[in-house]
Each structure stands twice: as structure tokens, then as C-alpha cells.
Amino acid sequence: MSLKPKVALSNDFLIQLSKLPSSVHTKVMKWAVKFQSDPRSSGINYENINGARDPNLKSVRIDGDWRGIVFKPSSGDVYVLLYVDHHDSAYHWAESRKLAINPVTGAMQLVNLEQVTETVSTDVVTATAPTPVATPLFASLQDRELMSLGVPEDLLTLAKGVHSDAELDAIQSQLPVEAYEGLFLVAAGDTVSQVLNARETRVDKVIDLQDFAAALATPESQSRFVVVSDDETLAAILNAPLAQWRVFLHPMQQKLAVGDRSGPVRVLGGAGTGKTVLAMHRAKWLAENRTKDGQKVLFTTFTRNLAGDVEQNLKTLCGASTLAKLEVRNLDAWVNAFLRTRKLEHRIVYDRKQEGALQAWQAALAVRDTGLDLPDDFYEQELAHVVLAQGITALDEYRMARRIGRGVVLSRAKRDAVWPVFEEYRGQLASRKLKDVDDAYREVAALLAADVEATGKYSAIVIDETQDFGPQALKLLRAMVVRGENDLFFVGDGHQRIYSRHKAAMSKCGIDIRGRSRKLYINYRTTDEIRRQAVALLEGIEVDDLDGGHDETIRYRSLSHGPAPTIVNVTGLESAYGEVAKFLSQWRTADSKAEETLSFCVVASSEKVRDALAQQLQAAGVPTVAITAQSKNTDERGTVYMSTMHRAKGLEFDCVAVVAPSIYVAATEGNANHRQLLYVALTRAKRGALLVLN
């Protein structure tokens, strides 16, 4: 009895399917289910395509004038749905395509051979012209090196003809994503070996150029093809063709999402590089493959909003049995629940301006030694960045504490005089049954250290938005799971730090990521024009890599392009509203189906400004919805979402208008947090962005 053939879908097929009328979409689905069941059925009439460059590409009749393009090998058991369109358009698409296996990486790649012909013609003209040309960017690379980066054999000439970053960007759509990434990393100064080592790519294997089944198993292939083994899986994918993050991962994401790791992993990536998507797929794999009955994988992040979004997305990504092994909860909610189980009824203080905490702090300042002549904000900063950050609980510890970057030098005598303020503050909080959040983290970590059973609850912990966790939070996360394989998986971006009161180095919190740190470079969300403008706001700000080192943005790229963000300066909220209304109107006018297809968000610097803008939009007949701590759904079209900068974190919309005080863009060291807030707000936009400064 022969094995059932493998049937795969390409991302091109799903993208094209999403553009079809609903009546045609239904017919394609019905046909695809039949095809998946038995691609060898006599009822499927494969037709040759005259002029096709790849004889393995066949046409199949779906209905009337509609045709599917299928890869049907002369031998083997792999069938791939590649494209669907009207008869003539489908044939034209297929004539210039070729499905081949990369001789070095073993990845399956769909190549557009039209570009090869155009490039050769251009090269001939250039060769006869007397004008000298610049040295090609990749002149020093051998063919095998280019192919190891992901360049298809048929596109070597195309890659060799690139002379600048602009020319590389111009051919980006013709290259597999790993090839484009590899080339721009080499152009930025990396060696081929460095790129391959970071990708964990082996190029010493013997590749069978006819073994498409083996090719489908590579992470590179899985970034653009998905194997469907049953009707249920196929229907789920075809019913949600636009949610491609559920199916396709970048090759690096695919490698990081699966497989065992010898200890904690840290993945860096700028806004829009798919960190949260990767984290969700990692949690899914761990739950399905490395979690015993009675254990769970904890997925945690900083805010309740983000945890809610992740939980909803995991429900679309995972089956019931997998969800049963997943727990999604922001860290503060987890800590509160843990304290309740231990009968510790303290309320946690997140802001010293909140009721009870403010009175406790004022009482603490009342005992300060006025002879020191230190301002009130010195004590507040000393508490946050030294005492709480380092978990100091006694005077002897404070005497020995490192105070790098604090500016004011304190002798032992002065430290002795300062300490009573912090001691009084904690005492005042305790009398009110309150506890500072960092102290809560520290004390819960100590309780876990003495409770082996509690640390065995989780097989692994996946942490999103790591940059917003301070030292005590990281130490707590380290204490929550037993050390070992696959224990901790962190994703984050120092450019987006908007919550944490102090930076934290993982290595100083008991988390060793040596040899297990990776970086994502490709931005899938925002256009390159929006990304560049957002990055420009951070000029002069030194961004850390979450482990005491330095991070940079020079190697980040976006795959899409569009109009540059508009930046306007206005006076007053009324003028700001006028610019927002004009921006929304322009995008709705430019896209006739904007009400159905585009998502809009207005991001403000405060709830007061957010609500004032919402009132004006509603008065003009524009429906609005405020994003709050309880909000979970931002998929509704025909409305404008209203958010503060903090609440917009982790979300994305087609068009985003940001309204902020002009002081937010001031390039001063003390203004770093405001500029990082603007970076986060602008990078929520996928297609269009407006920044209004008033």
C-alpha cells in the first residue's frame, strides 16, 4: 500500500485566495478539500502549460474560467498548490515560475524567472556602455556562498548585479526572505559565516535536488509552504487566509520556535519583527512536546492588555489539548494570585502617587536628615534605582551597594543618614498592608526558593516584552521554573522600554544566555519609511541589549514600502484634531474599501487628550472605541480606535495618527522615555502614519 502523498500550500496561493470574490473562494475551498484527499485522483485533470519554464507546473480546472496552478512532480509524492486565478492570468503567472531546491541549503524555493531574463538583458547593455560602474556589493562572494545565504541558483546573476543597498531593496520582492536578509546583513558588514552561524544553518549536507519531501521539512521552506495532512487543517487555513502569522514563520523564527535549548534563550528584535508571534509558537511547541501531564507552559508579559491579546491569538493557533497546557497571565496578576494562595493580603504599589503609597512616602520624607540638603526627587530615584532594583533590605547592604550613574557621591556617613527614609517608607507601607512591586517580586522569589514543589508547576516560561521587566522581576522569573533545558525563553527590544524604572542585565539576575542569544532583523509590520522615521526619533539614545550590552538598529529592514509619515506642528487641540481628521479622510478617500479593509487608531499622550479627540470625532459622525485595560478586540472595521501611547503597546493598525506635546521630540537625555513612547506609537502603523506635535 503506497503512502498518502503530501499536499502543501504556498503563501502565494493563500495571498491570492484572500483577494478572490467570496463565491469563488467557496469553490476553491471545495476543490482544495477534494485535492488534499487524493491529488492522484482520476477526477483531477492536470494540463500542461505551453511555454512554462518548469514542466512540473500544471494547470487544474476549478470551475468555469478559474484555474489552479499546481506543482506535480514527475516522480515523488509532493504536490503543492501554488496559485489560483482566471485562466489566462494563471497561465501567465505559471509560465515564468519555477519550483526548485536550493543546492546548498536544501530549501524549496519558488523563483520568478522573468527577472532573470530582464537582468541578463540589462547586463548586456551595461557591458557595451563606456561608463564605468561601481563594484558589485557581492563581488567577493562565490556562487556557493550566495546560495548558502538563500539565493536561488537561477537568481545568482540577479544578486551579482547589485551595486548598492537601493538596488538590493529594488529586487527584494524577487528574493526568498532569507536571501534578502542574508544579503543585506553581508552588505552591512557581517561575514557569510556569521550569518550562517546565527541562523544555525548547515551547508555541509549532500542535497538531493529531486527530494521535495525532504526540502519541505527545512525551516526555510516552512516559511513559505505549509503541509496540510487532513481536511480540518486545510479548512482552518483556507478560512483565515489573511492571518498568515498562524501558518508561516520566518526561517529564523521557525528554528527558534522548535527544538531543545540547553538553557535560557534571549531573542532581540525591533518593532514589527514578529517577536510575539515567535513567542506564541515557541509556547505552543513546548506545550505539545516538552510538557508533562500536570505541568503547564506559562506565557507572561508586562501588561494585562498584552496578555489578553496573546491569549486570544493562542486560541486561534492551538487546539484544546494544547491550550490546556498553556497559562497566559501578566506577571503582576501572577504575583497577586500567588500572594493570595499564601494568605498574604498586601496590595501591591505600582505608583507611589496612588492612594496610601503617597501618604507613606510623605511620612518617610518627613524623617529625612535636612542637614544633607538633598532634594526630594533624589530619595525617590535612590529608592527606585538602588534600593529596590538591587533588593537591598538592610543598612549594611546599602553601605556596600553600587551606585553607578547616580551622580551624587555618598560617603558611609551620608548613606547611614539617608537609609532611615527607605526604612520608614517600607514600615509605613506595611502598616497600610501595602507592598512596593519590586519588594513583592523579591519576597515571592524567596518563597519559591524554599518551595521545590511550586517551581515544578511549569515546564517552561515564555516572556514577552522583556525590556519592561526590572532586575527583581527577572530574578523572580528565574525562581519560578526549575533550571534546565528549555526553561526560559525571552523576547524583547530595548528601544521599546516604556515601563521599567530601571534597566536590568540578565546575567546579573541569574540568567545565563551565553551562546543562546539571537536577533530578528526583518520588520513585517511597518513600511520602511515609517520604520526609518521612528528610529530617527531615538537618535542619541543608547539602547541596551537586555544583558548589559549595546543594541543597534542599522541592520533592521522592512519588507514593505509606502508614503513617508507626515509630521506637523500645530497650536492647540483644535488644530491637532483638524490634522487627524484630514489624515483619516485622505486614507479613506484613497481606498474605496477603507471602511471594510483598513484599521485606524489615534494615539494620544494622555487619556484626557485621547477622550477630547474622541469627542470631536464622534461629533463629526466618526464612531470611536477607546482602548482600555479591559479591551481585547481591535479587529472591528468602520471605527477609529482611541488609545494612549502605553495602551497601544503590542497592537497594530493600518493607519495611525499620533498626537503628542512637541517637547516629546526634544533630543535630551532626560527625554529618552518620551521619545521611546513616540517610537512605540509610530511603529503601530502598517501603512500610513501621522505625527502631530502641539
N, C-alpha and C positions, 0 to 999 in steps of 0.2 A: 504494500500500500504506500503510495507516494505521499510525501509530506505536503501539507497545505501551503500554497505559495504565499510569500509575504507581499502585502499591499501597503504602499506608503503614499502619503500626501505631501506635496511640496508647499512651501509658503506662498509661492506664486499662484498656485491653484486656489488657496484659501483667500488670498487678497482679491483675486479676480472674482471668485464666487460671491464675495461680500458686495460687489458692485452690480450684481445681476438683479433684475426685477424679481419680486417675491414669487411670481408664478413660475419663472424659470428656475429659481433657486430650489423650489419644491421638486421639480422634475429632475434636477441634477442630483438632489439628495436620494430620491427614489432609485435612480440609475446607479449611484455610487454604492448604495447598500447591496444591490444585486452584484455589482462588480466585485466588491470586497468579499462576498460569499464565495465566488468562484470565477476568477479572472480568465480561467481556461474554458469557460462555458461556450458551447457551440452557438449560443444565442448572442454572443458578443462578436460583432463583425469588425475585425481590425482591418483598416485600409491603409495601404502605403501612401506616403505623401510625396508626390512628384517634386523634385528639387530639394528635398530635405537633405541636410548635411549629415544627419545621423539616421542611418537606416533602421535603428531600433525605436524611433519615434513613430507612433501610429496614430491614426485618427479613428475615433469611435463615434457612432451616431447616438446622440442622446434623445433628441426629439426635433422634428422639423428641420430648421436651419441651424440648430445648435450642435456643436461638436466638442468632444473632449480630446485632449492630446495626452497620450499615454506612452510611457516607456515600457516596451515589451521586448525583452532580450531574446536574442536568437538561441541562447541556452541559459539555464539557471531558473530560479524561481522567484525573482523580484519583479514586481510590477509597480509603477509609480504614476499616480495621477498628477500631471504637470500643469495643465491649463484648460480653460473652457471659454468658448466664445462663439460668435457667429461663424459659419463655415469658412468664409474667405479670410476673416481676421485670424481664426485659429490656425489655418494653414500657413498664413504669412508668418505668424509667430513661430511656428514649428520649423519652418524652412531654414532659419538661421540659428537654431538651438542645437546643442549637443550635450548629452549627459555622459560624463566621463569620470574616471577615477584618477585622482592626483597620484602620479607615480612615486612621490616621496612620502606624503602624509597618509595616503590611503583613503582620503576623504572623497565622497561623491560630490561632484560639482556640476552645476548647470551653466553652460557657457553660451554667451551671445556672440556668435561668430561674425555678425555684421561689423562689430567693432574691429575685428582683426583685419578685414578687408579694407576698411576705411583707414586704419593706421598704416598698413603697407603702402597704400596709395600716397598718403601724406609723406611717408618716409622717402619715396622715390622722388617726389617734388623737392623735398628738402635737400636730398643728395645732389641734385643738379643745380641748386642755387648757390651763388658765390658767397652769400652772407654767412659768416661763421656762427655756430650755435654753441650754447653753453654745454658743459659736460653733463651728461645724464646723471640724475641723482643716484642711480643704482648701477653705475658703470663698473664698479669694483666687484659686484656680486656675480657668481657663477649661476648657470641655469638651475642647478640643483638647489642652491641656496634660496633662490627666488621661489622655487616650488615648495621648499620646506616652510616658507613663510605663508604658503597657501595660494600662491599664484598658479592658476591652471596652466598646463603645458601649452595650450592653444593661445594663451594671452601673454606669453613671455615677451613677445615683440612689443605689445602694448605697454607693459611695465618698463621695458628697457628704453622706451621713447620718452619717459617722463623726465623733465628738466627742472621742475620746481614744485613746491607744495601746491600751488594753484593748479598746475596740470594734474597732480595726483588727485586733488579733490574733484577735478572735472571728470575723471574716469572712475570715481568711487562706486557709482551705481553699476558698473560693469564687472566689478571685482567681488569675489566672495568676501564676507565681512572680515574673516581672519587675514585675508591677503591685504586688504586696505589697512587694517590695524598694524600688521607686521611691517608694511612698507613705511607708514608714517612714523612708527617707532624707530626704524632704522634711519630715516631721514632726520629724526630729532637727535640722533647720536647713539642710539643703542646698537649693539652688535647683534648679528643673527643668533649667536649662541645665547645671549642674554634674553632675547625674545623667546626662543625655544625653551630655555630653562624655566622662565616664568610661566609659560604655558604647560609645562610638563609634557612637551611633545617629543616623541622619539622618532628619529629619522633613520634608524639603522635596520628597519624591518624590510623584508622582501615583500613587495606588493604584487598581488595578483590583479591585473587590470581588468579581469573579467568577473571577479568575485564581488558582485554588487551587494550581496548579503553581508559580507564582512565590512564593506565600505559603509553600509548603513549604520553599523554599530559604533562608528567613530563619533566623538563629540562634535567635530566639525560638521559632519553630515546631519547630526541630530539638531543642529542649529537652523536647518532649513528643510528637513524632511522628518515626518513622523510616521512610524509604523502603526497601523490600526489592525488589531487582531480579532475584533468582534464588532457586531452591528451597534452595540450600545456605545462603545468608544467612538466609533465613526460618527454616529448621530450627535453625540455630545460636542464633538469638534465642529461639525458642519453647522450646528445650531448656534454656535458662538464664534463665527469666523473672524470677527474683529478683535477678540480678546486673545491675540496671538501669544501674549506672555504666558498663557496657560500651557502652550504647546512647545514653542521654540525658545531655546536659550542660546545666548552667545556661546561659542566653544569654551571659553574660559569659565563662564558661568556653569556650563554643563559639567565640566571637570570638577569644579569646586562643590557642586551640589551633591555629587555621588562619591562613594568610596570612603575608605577609612583614613583618618588623620591621627597621627601619634600623640596629639595634644591640642591645645587651643590654637585656633586659626583667626587671623585678622584680615579682613578684606576692605581696602580703601576704594573709594570711587566718588567722583564729583556728582553733582545733582544730575539725575536722569540716566545714570549709568546702570540702573537695574539692581541696586544693592538689595532692596526689599524683596524684589522678585526672586533673586538668588537665595535670600534667607528663607523664604517660604518653601522653595523647592528643596533646600537643604533639610529643613524641618520635616518635610514630607518623607524624604528618603530615610532619615534617621528613624522616624516613627515606623516606617514599613519594614526596615531592615535591621535595625540595631536596638530595638526597644522591647524588652521582655514584658510578658503579661504582668500587670500590676505596676508598671512604670509608665512614665509619660515623658514627652519632649516638651520643655517649656519654651515658648516663644515670647520674649519680653521686649518692651521698648519703653520710651520715656513717658509718653502721654497716653491718656485714655483714648483720645481720638484715634491715634495711630493704631493702638491695639485693636480697637473696634473695626477699623478698615481691614487690618490684616486678618482678623477672624472671619469677616465676611468673604474675603478673597480666598481664604483657605477652604471655605465650604464649597466653592466652585472648583477648586483644584483637587480636593481629596474626597475619597469615598468615606462611608460611615465608619468602617473599621479603622481607617487611618485617623479620622477626626477623634475617635475615642481615645487615641493615644497622644493627642495634642492638647496642650493647655496654653491659651493665649491670655496674657494679663500684663498690664504695665507694672513696673517694679514697685511703685508706691502702693498700688492696690494689693500686690502680693504681700508686702511687708505689713500692711494694715490687717490683712486676713491672718497672717502668721501670729501677730501680736494678740489678736482676739482668741486664737486657739490656745494661747498660753495665759489667758485671763489677764493680759496686760492692757488696760483700758486707756492708755495715754493717746491723746490726739497728736498727730504729727504736724509740726510747724514747717511750712514751706516758704513763708514770707514773714519776716519779723514785723511787718506792718499789720498783720492780721490780729484780730481781737485776742487779747490775752498775752500774745507774744510781745506786742508793743509795750504794754504795761510792764512786762517782765524786763524788757530791755531798758526802759526808762529807769526802773528801780536799780538795775545793775549799774547804769551810768552814774547814778547818784552816789555810789560808793567809790568812784574813781579818785585817784590822788591828783588834786588840782595843781599841785606843785610841778607835775610833769609837763604841763602846758601842751598836751596832745589834743587835737580836735576830736569831736565825737566820731567822725567817719573813720578815723584811724582804728578805733576799737572795733568797729563793725567789720572793717577789712581784715584786721588781725584775727578776729574770730573766724571769719569765713576761710581765709587763705592759709592760715597757720594752724589754729587750734582744731577746728572741725575737720579740715582737709587731712591733717596728719593724725587725727584720732587721739589728740592729747587730752588726758583726763586728770593729770596731776601736775603740781608746780615743778617737781623735779624733771618731768618730761618737757615742760615748757622751757625750762632753763637750757636744755640741750637742743631745742628744736632749731632746724634750719629755717632761715627767713629770707631766702634769696629773692631779690626783686621787690622787697617791701619798702626800700628807700630809707626808712628811719632806722638807725642803729640803736639797739637796746642793750645796755650793759646788764649784768646779772641783777644788780640792784633795781634797775628800772623794770626788768621782767617781773621781779618779785612784787613791784608796786602795781604793775598792770594786771597781773593774774587775778586778783580778787574780783575784778569786773566780770570775768568769764565764769568764775565760780558762783558768783551771786546770780548771774543770768540763768545758769542751769538750775540753781536752787529755786529761783522764782518760777521757772517753767514747771519744775516738779510739783510745786505747791498748787499749781493750777492743772495738774495732770496733763501737761504738755511735754513734748519732746522734739528737739530740733531734728530735722530729717537726717542729717549726717550722723547724729548720735544714735538715731533709731537704726540706721544701717549697721553701724558699728556694733551695737548691742545685739542685734539679731544675728550677725555673723558670729559673735562669741557664743551665743546659744547653740547655733548649728555646729560649731566646732566640738561641742560637748555632747552632740546627739547624732551618732552614726546612722541611726535609722532614718532620721529626717533627710540626710544628704543622699540617701539611696532612693528617694522618691522619683528622681529624674534620671533618665539615661543620658540626657544631654540638655544643654540650654543654648538657644539661638538668640542673639541680642542684636536688635536693630537700633539705629541712631546712637551708636556707642559714644559719639563725641559729647553727648549731653549728660553722660554719667561721670560723676566726680570720683575721687580715689576711694571713698568709703563705699560707694555703690559698687565699684569694680571688685573690691575686697569681699563684699557680700556675695556677689555673683560667683566668685571663686569658691566661697564656702558652701554654696547651695548644691553643688554636684561633686561627686567623687572624682578625684583626679584620674585621668587615663585617656584612652583613645576616644576621640570624638566628643570630648566633654564640653568644650565651649567654642562657639562659632560667632565671631563679632563682625558686624559690618558697620561702617561709619564714614564720616567726612568732616575733617576739622574745619573746612570752610563754612559748614552749616551749624557751628556751635552757637546756639542761641539761648540755651537754658542753664548749662552748668556754670556754677560760680567760680570754678577753678579747673584748670586742665589737669589731666591725670595721665601718668605713664603706666602702661600695663605692667611692665617689668618690675615696677616698684610696688605693685599691688598683688604680687604673687602669681602673675600670669605670664608665662614664658611662651612667646610666639616665634622664637628664632627658627628660621627655616620654614615657617608656616605663615608667612605674610604675603599677600598678593594684592594686585591692584587692577581695577576695571577702568578702561580709558574711553570707551565709546559711549557717548550720550545718545540715548534712543528717544528722549522726550523732546528737548528743546531744539530749535534751529540753531545753527552755528552762530548766526547773527545775535540771537538772544543770549546764547552762552557767552559770547565774547563781551557783550555789554555788561553782563552780570559779573564776570570775572574782573573787568576793569574797575568795578566798584571796590574790589578788595586790594587794589594796588597799594603796596607798602605794609600790608598786614602780614606778619609772619604766622603761617599756619602750621600746626604740628601734625604729626602722623599718628597720634594717639599712643605713642610709645616713647616720647621724649625726643623724637627726631623731627625733621622738617619735611613738609609735603609741598608739592608744586602742581601747577595746572598746565604747564607748557605742552604736555603730551595728550591732553584731553582733546577729543574731536567729537563733533556732532554729525550724524548721518544725513540730516535734513537741512534744507535752506529755506529762507523766506525773507520778508522785509525786516529791516533793522528796527529795533524798538524805538518808539518816539519818546523823547524826553522834553517836557515843557515845564517852565517856571511860571507860576501864577500867584496872585494875591487873593487870599480868602477862599473859603469853602465853596462859595457860589461859582467862582471861576473854575475851581477844581472839578465840580460837578459837570460844568459845561464841557470840559475836555473829556471826561469819562463818557458822557452821553454821545459826544461826537465819535469817539473811538468805537463804541458799541454799534452805532449806526453805520459806520463805514464798513465794519466787518459783516454786518447783516446785509448790507446792500451788495457787497462784493460776492456773497454766496447766497444764491437764491433759496437754498435749502438750509440756511443757517439755523433757523428755528428748530429743525429736526436733527441736524448733524453736529452743530457746534456747541461747546460748553463755554460759559462765560463766568468770570469771577472778578469782583472788585475787592482788592486787598487794602486795608487801611491800617494806620499806625496805632489806632485805639478803637475800643468799642464805641466810644462817643462819636468819632468821625465815621465809623462804619455805619452806625444807625442813622446818622444825619444824611449820608449819601443814599441810604436805602429809602428813606422817606421821600427824597426828591425824585428818585427813580420811580417809586410807586405812584407819586403824584403825576408823573408823566405817562402812566399806564404800563410801566415795565414791572412785571412780577419779580419779587426778590425772595431769597431764602437765606437766613443767617446761619452760618456755620458755628456751632457751639460745642461745648464739651460733650453733649449728648448726640450730636449729629453723626450719622453713619452713612447716609446716602447722598452722593453728589453726582448721580448719573442722570438726573432729570433734565430734559432739554426744554427750551422755551422759557427759561427763567434765568435770572442772574444771581449767582451765589455771592454772598457778602461775608467777608472774613477779616479777622485781624491777621497780622503777619505771623504770629505764633500759631494760630489755629490752622493756617494754610500749610503748615509743615507736613510733608508727606503726601500732599494732594497734587492733582494735576488737572489742567483745563486747557482748552484750545486757545482761548484768548484771556489775557489777564491785564487789568488796569490796577496800578499800584499808586496810592495817594499817601505821601509822607511829608513831614516837615523838611525844608531844604537843608536844615542842619544835619540831617542824616547822611548826607554825602560828603560832609567835611572830612578831609583826609588828615585826621589827627589820631594819635594813638588811643586816646580816651574814647574815640568814637567808633572803635572796631566793632562793637556789638551792633550798633545801628547799621553799619554797612553790611554786616553779615546777615542781618534781618532783611535788608533790601535784596541781597544775593538770593536768599531763600525765596522771597516773594516773587522776584522776576523769573526764577527758574521753575516756577509752577506752570509757566506758559509753554505750550507746544508749538503754536503757530504765530501768534501775534502778542505784542506786549507794549504797554504804555506806562511811563513813569511820570507822575505829576508831583512836582515839588512846590510846596506853598509855605 
